[in-house]
Amino acid sequence: MMSTSTLLLGAHVSAAGGVPEAPARAQAIGATAMQLFTKMANRWAERDCVDEECVAFRARLAESGVGPTMAHDSYLINLASPDPVLRARSLASFTAELRRCHALGLHYLVSHPGNYMDDRDAGIARNADAISEALAATPGETVLCLETTAGSGTSLGATFEELGAIIERVDPAYQSRVGICLDTCHVYSAGYDLVTDYDGVFARLGDAMGLGRLRVMHLNDSKTPFASRRDRHELIGEGSLGETPFRRIMTDERFAAVPKVIETPKLDDATATDTRMLERLRGYADG
């Protein structure tokens, strides 16, 4: 049983009104970890984090009780694209995101591996090469976490082996700055049965790249059935995964130091709903 006082647990919180507003929202739900967007996720427009903003963010973060912090990059980014224009634009946006993470002092950047569109192996190569280029251009300590995907269409990252292949191709000089973010909804939808084969799923992860690559977890239940290949998040314990895998994760000592954030539906009141979900997860940790 893990002590709830040491849990690294939080949610994706809004940065409306500016990034410095996010820590207070995390504090309001009792979070000890948080994820945010550093810019509008559905627009290409980039921005720099100015000194005043960074100072304010760090000061408010220090007061909040929040530990590990992470950004999620733009949904428009596709580093695996065969289209040279889209890939170049994606690389520029991804590099700008890494710079903002460094300026704000964020520990992790969560990123979707992208869509290969033409050939899977070529897409893996394009993705890894772009990651190497971006990390070379942005010195710092922010760790890139490639997120597991549900496996729809031509998306990369639905298998641990595929994520391992991307990381293996990244320039060895920067591989220490690359890990993965395991999303429970996504892996279940991709065919990893966390409900009836929990130990087997993490054994496969260990075999593919080593459990040390697991740096962040997204805890989300699923609105769709096992192996649906669809990404539809549900409230914890109220979807097709149910309570069991979340109880296992919350009491698994191997993952005690891995920050866990929810991206579950906010319903009518984001603060109340997120608070209720985090309390539920803490209850699982209590046994």
Secondary structure as UniProt FT lines:
FT   HELIX           4..6
FT   STRAND          9..12
FT   TURN            16..17
FT   HELIX           19..21
FT   HELIX           22..28
FT   TURN            29..30
FT   STRAND          33..36
FT   TURN            41..42
FT   HELIX           51..64
FT   STRAND          69..72
FT   TURN            75..76
FT   TURN            79..80
FT   HELIX           84..104
FT   STRAND          108..111
FT   HELIX           120..137
FT   STRAND          143..147
FT   TURN            153..154
FT   HELIX           160..169
FT   TURN            172..174
FT   HELIX           175..177
FT   STRAND          178..183
FT   HELIX           184..190
FT   TURN            194..196
FT   HELIX           198..209
FT   HELIX           211..213
FT   STRAND          214..219
FT   STRAND          221..222
FT   TURN            226..227
FT   STRAND          233..234
FT   TURN            236..237
FT   HELIX           244..250
FT   HELIX           253..255
FT   TURN            256..257
FT   STRAND          260..262
FT   TURN            267..268
FT   HELIX           270..286
//
